[in-house]
């Protein structure tokens, strides 16, 4: 039982860190809605980098929970990732952060070498922008 107490403590600490990240994302989202152009791209990138940190923290929490048989924590995390497809919790979380990493990489490339982007990459950047703008609107409703 002592081991589960430690796992629960680690999870609680992780959730506190995630809440801080979510608070930062809310602040950034307000700024995203107020600016345009290159400044907006910098904020979108920052928003996604915070999202990546969140998924990485939750991945670590999931590994600890699974390795220690903390079923309640696993259920909690499964609920957070119920929208993501994958055979197991770890795959779902890693799918999320892999996708966010790809978004960040494309944004960095687009910000640095806009003329080098293919039509598909430019279109993907537009979709990423729409996606983050929609999330920003949702954050500002809270």
C-alpha positions in Angstrom: 0.0 0.0 0.0 2.9 2.3 0.7 4.0 2.1 -2.9 0.5 3.1 -4.1 0.7 6.1 -1.8 3.9 7.2 -3.5 2.4 6.7 -7.0 -0.7 8.7 -6.0 1.6 11.4 -4.7 3.5 11.5 -7.9 0.3 11.6 -9.9 -1.1 14.5 -7.7 2.1 16.4 -8.3 1.9 15.7 -12.1 -1.7 17.0 -12.2 -0.6 20.2 -10.3 2.0 20.7 -13.0 -0.5 20.1 -15.7 -2.9 22.6 -14.2 -0.1 25.2 -14.2 0.6 24.4 -17.9 -3.1 24.7 -18.6 -3.2 28.1 -16.9 -0.3 29.2 -19.1 -2.1 28.0 -22.2 -5.2 30.0 -21.2 -3.1 33.1 -20.9 -1.4 32.4 -24.3 -4.8 31.7 -25.9 -6.0 35.2 -24.9 -3.0 36.7 -26.6 -3.5 34.5 -29.7 -6.9 35.9 -30.2 -5.7 39.5 -30.0 -2.7 39.4 -32.4 -2.1 38.5 -36.0 0.8 37.7 -38.3 4.2 36.5 -37.1 3.4 37.3 -33.5 0.4 35.0 -33.6 2.6 32.2 -35.0 5.1 32.6 -32.2 2.2 32.3 -29.7 0.7 29.3 -31.5 4.1 27.7 -31.3 4.4 28.5 -27.6 0.8 27.2 -27.0 1.7 23.9 -28.7 5.0 23.6 -26.8 3.0 23.8 -23.5 0.6 21.2 -24.8 3.6 19.0 -25.6 4.9 19.4 -22.1 1.5 18.4 -20.7 1.4 15.2 -22.8 5.0 14.3 -21.8 4.2 14.7 -18.1 1.0 12.6 -18.5 3.1 10.0 -20.3 5.5 9.7 -17.4 2.5 9.5 -15.0 1.0 6.7 -17.1 4.2 4.7 -17.1 4.5 5.0 -13.3 0.8 4.1 -12.8 1.0 1.1 -15.2 4.2 -0.2 -13.7 2.8 0.0 -10.2 -0.8 -1.3 -10.9 -2.5 2.0 -10.0 -5.8 1.2 -11.6 -7.6 4.4 -10.5 -4.9 6.6 -12.0 -4.9 4.5 -15.2 -8.7 5.0 -15.4 -8.3 8.7 -14.9 -5.7 9.0 -17.7 -7.8 6.8 -20.0 -10.7 9.3 -19.5 -8.3 12.2 -20.5 -7.3 10.4 -23.7 -10.7 8.8 -24.6 -10.8 10.9 -27.8 -7.5 9.5 -29.0 -7.3 6.2 -31.0 -4.8 3.6 -29.9 -4.6 0.1 -28.5 -3.5 1.2 -25.1 -3.0 4.3 -22.9 0.7 4.8 -23.6 0.1 4.6 -27.4 -2.7 7.1 -27.1 -0.6 9.6 -25.2 2.4 9.2 -27.4 0.2 9.6 -30.5 -1.0 12.9 -29.1 2.5 14.2 -28.4 3.9 12.9 -31.6 1.3 14.9 -33.5 2.0 18.0 -31.5 5.7 17.6 -32.2 5.0 17.5 -35.9 2.9 20.6 -35.7 5.7 22.5 -33.9 8.3 21.3 -36.3 6.2 22.5 -39.3 5.6 25.9 -37.6 9.3 26.4 -36.9 10.1 25.5 -40.6 7.3 27.8 -41.8 8.4 30.7 -39.6 12.0 30.4 -40.6 11.7 29.5 -44.3 8.2 30.3 -45.4 9.2 30.2 -49.1 10.5 26.6 -48.7 7.1 25.2 -47.7 5.2 23.0 -50.1 1.6 23.7 -50.9 0.6 20.8 -48.5 2.8 22.3 -45.7 1.2 25.7 -46.1 -2.2 24.2 -46.1 -1.3 22.1 -43.0 -0.1 25.3 -41.2 -3.5 26.9 -42.0 -5.2 23.9 -40.4 -3.0 24.0 -37.4 -3.7 27.7 -37.0 -7.5 27.0 -37.2 -7.1 24.2 -34.7 -5.2 26.3 -32.2 -7.5 29.3 -32.7 -10.5 27.1 -31.9 -8.8 25.8 -28.8 -8.0 29.4 -27.8 -11.6 30.3 -28.1 -12.6 27.4 -25.9 -10.0 28.3 -23.3 -11.4 31.8 -23.2 -14.9 30.5 -22.6 -13.7 28.9 -19.3 
